[in-house]
């Protein structure tokens, strides 16, 4: 086993590339308070892509060394998202080369989590180590862009206000202790070096600004969305986000189960759907059918997609009335989903079953099942989702019911009598579909 502590080896392995990064033109321009706002905001967006990938892989890694080193307090994604949101009204487009560099790094991190989870520690070392430099440059960011150095637009650079050093010392001690006898130290060293190399390529794309085509990339909406199309018109983007908001509000289940991450995917899905309107109708319907199946398998019955398409059509027509005919394909897609659902279970039957379910659920609530309230107070909406899931199952999406029922009847949150009410509705709906 190496005689040197792991943190000493990591520092030695990355010393040269770390020095190059400290001397990078991006950093020099920041220190001299002449960095363009576009470069800074694009850096925040790119780092959000990286941290979304890294934090997801670290949180689900079962490798013992990773579990012993990773701590929820090390998360930075929420800070980055808050900083990105601070500049939403600045109208800053994305740089395609910068996004591609960030996505390449995110894919590398994903593969680490899949094939060699312990290598994630090398990546974490690099990104956590950046908090030391950030603490020095936070004031440069604030001075350059007129920000509070611990407030809006600068939260990531002030990750650990007042105690950066103590956090780093604690992290270093944990790495040295956990990895002291690890046979995979060299693998971790190579991962740290590789991520530094990828970051250098990213910073090359961030500054100086190249005269490349400016785009709106979907990772601006959701850093985990990957690389799918979205509208390039600001008004259409805003319309898609309003449609997503309307669906989100319409189904309380959405937030209860999927939280802030689910909201980001709702937004990026709405933007993707808005970008499909220029396809041929058959090609667009294939894409909608694919998305509906994927979402239903993940616990989101197709009635939610149907509602999104309906709202998206209304919002886009209101934003760009001259393209109303083009947006008509969204309304048609929503109508086809509705027709498939009502063909499986007629609308009057759906309404009757929903009313009966709501009556039974409220009877439980009146009888003292207060544990229903936090997640499922809107019983009629819950009935709609269950009935839609049964219809989806009848229309060929196997597993649609289980994906929803398992969460709705989680014994950690709900009593057995609630499960019986849910299962009664499922049984009744299945009987109707034959």
Order of alpha helices (4+ residues) and beta strands (2+ residues): alpha-alpha-alpha-alpha-alpha-alpha-beta-alpha-alpha-alpha-alpha-beta-alpha-alpha-alpha-alpha-alpha-alpha-alpha-alpha-alpha-alpha
